[in-house]
Amino acid sequence: MPGRLADKVALITGSGGGQGRAAAVMFAQEGAKVVVTDIKVEGGNETVELVKAAGGDAVFQETDVSNAADIKVAVDCAVETYGGLHIMYNNAAVLHKHDTTVTNLEEEMWDFVLNVNLKSVYLGCKHAIPEMTKVGGGSIINVSSLAGILGVGNVHAYTAAKGGVVSLTKAIATAYASKNIRCNAICPGAVDTPMMAHVLHGSNPKRLERVAKSHPLGRVGTPEDVASMGLFLASDESSWVTGSVFTVDGGYAAQ
Ligand SMILES: NC(=O)c1ccc[n+]([C@@H]2O[C@H](COP(=O)([O-])OP(=O)(O)OC[C@H]3O[C@@H](n4cnc5c(N)ncnc54)[C@H](O)[C@@H]3O)[C@@H](O)[C@H]2O)c1
C-alpha cells in the first residue's frame, strides 16, 4: 500500500487496545506492515482484524514486554514475516492506582511497574536496534507521559518509569544517530483509553469534565491524537528529528 510508511515494517507493543491499536491501524493505512504485540491475545487479534478491514497487513505476536525472550521473539517475528524492522513503537505500559506515593507504594508494585514500563523500553531497543542497523536505520518511538516530565498524578512508580523513558530516549538518540537510528519520546496528557477508563468514566460524572477542563484545549485526547504524532515520528518526514520529547496534551504542560 503506498503512503507515508510505504515499505516499512513496524512493531507496536501494547497494540491490543488503546493508543497502540490506533497507531497500528493508522500506520497500516499509511503502508506499513505491522507486528501487533500485546499480553492480551484477544485484543491483539482484534487489532489485526481492524488493520485488515482497513486494507492493511498485520500479524499478532503474543508478548509480555517485561520478558526478554518474548521481545526477542516479537522482533524475530517482524524479520521472519516481513523481512526486517524499521519502526519500533514502545507503547505498552501499566498504570497503578492514583495516590500511590513513595510512602505507601509497595516494593512489589514498584518492581512490576518499572519492569513493564521501563525495562520493556530497554529490551525493545536492545533487540530492535541490531535489526534496524541491518536495514540502514530506523525510528524508535517511546511513549512516556506528562507524569514523566511533571510531578503530577501521585503515581510514583509510573512517574519514575516514565521519567526513565525520557532519559533513555535521549541517550539512545545520541548513541545510535551515526547508524541512522532516531529515537524520540511522546508525552501524552489524559487520553481516553481503557487505561484511563476508571478515572474518566468512573462513578463521578463530573470527573471527565474536570479532567477535560484541566487541558487548555478543553478536552481529553483520543488515541488517534497521539498516534498521529507517532506516525510523524515513524515517517521520513521527521528524518532530522531525534532525541526529542513531544508533549501531546491539549496544552496541559504549557500552563
Ligand atoms: N491514557 C492516558 O491518559 C495516557 C497518558 C499518558 C501516557 N500514556 C501512555 O500511553 C501508552 C498507551 O497507553 P493506553 O492509554 O493506550 O493504555 P491501554 O491500557 O489502553 O493500553 C495499553 C496496552 O498495553 C498492554 N499491556 C499491558 N501490560 C503489558 C505487558 N506486560 N506486555 C505487553 N502488553 C502489555 C495492555 O494489554 C493494553 O493493550 C502507555 O505507555 C501509557 O503509559 C497514556
The ligand as a MOL file (V3000), in Angstrom:
LIG
                    3D

  0  0  0     0  0            999 V3000
M  V30 BEGIN CTAB
M  V30 COUNTS 44 48 0 0 0
M  V30 BEGIN ATOM
M  V30 1 N -4.2060 7.0400 28.5350 0
M  V30 2 C -3.5420 8.0650 29.0400 0
M  V30 3 O -4.1290 9.0310 29.5660 0
M  V30 4 C -2.0550 8.1130 28.9570 0
M  V30 5 C -1.4080 9.2910 29.3440 0
M  V30 6 C -0.0290 9.3670 29.2480 0
M  V30 7 C 0.6850 8.2990 28.7720 0
M  V30 8 N 0.0410 7.1620 28.4100 0 CHG=1
M  V30 9 C 0.8550 6.0690 27.8790 0
M  V30 10 O 0.3760 5.7190 26.5910 0
M  V30 11 C 0.7080 4.3580 26.3220 0
M  V30 12 C -0.5150 3.6220 25.8190 0
M  V30 13 O -1.4520 3.5690 26.8650 0
M  V30 14 P -3.0240 3.4900 26.6170 0
M  V30 15 O -3.6020 4.7380 27.1350 0
M  V30 16 O -3.3120 3.0960 25.2150 0 CHG=-1
M  V30 17 O -3.3650 2.3240 27.6390 0
M  V30 18 P -4.1710 0.9490 27.4750 0
M  V30 19 O -4.1840 0.3180 28.8260 0
M  V30 20 O -5.4410 1.2460 26.8130 0
M  V30 21 O -3.2410 0.1030 26.5050 0
M  V30 22 C -2.0470 -0.4680 26.9440 0
M  V30 23 C -1.8640 -1.8200 26.2800 0
M  V30 24 O -0.6700 -2.4000 26.7930 0
M  V30 25 C -0.9190 -3.7690 27.0600 0
M  V30 26 N -0.0140 -4.2710 28.0830 0
M  V30 27 C -0.0370 -4.0660 29.4060 0
M  V30 28 N 0.9520 -4.7400 30.0090 0
M  V30 29 C 1.6340 -5.3900 29.0300 0
M  V30 30 C 2.7420 -6.2460 29.0290 0
M  V30 31 N 3.3780 -6.6020 30.1510 0
M  V30 32 N 3.1660 -6.7340 27.8430 0
M  V30 33 C 2.5410 -6.3970 26.7040 0
M  V30 34 N 1.4730 -5.6000 26.6370 0
M  V30 35 C 1.0210 -5.0980 27.7990 0
M  V30 36 C -2.3640 -3.8200 27.5000 0
M  V30 37 O -2.9020 -5.1220 27.3860 0
M  V30 38 C -3.0080 -2.7860 26.5880 0
M  V30 39 O -3.4940 -3.3680 25.4110 0
M  V30 40 C 1.2830 3.8120 27.6330 0
M  V30 41 O 2.6960 3.8690 27.5650 0
M  V30 42 C 0.7890 4.7890 28.6730 0
M  V30 43 O 1.5940 4.8230 29.8150 0
M  V30 44 C -1.3060 7.0330 28.4970 0
M  V30 END ATOM
M  V30 BEGIN BOND
M  V30 1 1 1 2
M  V30 2 2 2 3
M  V30 3 1 2 4
M  V30 4 1 4 5
M  V30 5 2 4 44
M  V30 6 2 5 6
M  V30 7 1 6 7
M  V30 8 2 7 8
M  V30 9 1 8 9
M  V30 10 1 8 44
M  V30 11 1 9 10
M  V30 12 1 9 42
M  V30 13 1 10 11
M  V30 14 1 11 12
M  V30 15 1 11 40
M  V30 16 1 12 13
M  V30 17 1 13 14
M  V30 18 2 14 15
M  V30 19 1 14 16
M  V30 20 1 14 17
M  V30 21 1 17 18
M  V30 22 2 18 19
M  V30 23 1 18 20
M  V30 24 1 18 21
M  V30 25 1 21 22
M  V30 26 1 22 23
M  V30 27 1 23 24
M  V30 28 1 23 38
M  V30 29 1 24 25
M  V30 30 1 25 26
M  V30 31 1 25 36
M  V30 32 1 26 27
M  V30 33 1 26 35
M  V30 34 2 27 28
M  V30 35 1 28 29
M  V30 36 1 29 30
M  V30 37 2 29 35
M  V30 38 1 30 31
M  V30 39 2 30 32
M  V30 40 1 32 33
M  V30 41 2 33 34
M  V30 42 1 34 35
M  V30 43 1 36 37
M  V30 44 1 36 38
M  V30 45 1 38 39
M  V30 46 1 40 41
M  V30 47 1 40 42
M  V30 48 1 42 43
M  V30 END BOND
M  V30 END CTAB
M  END
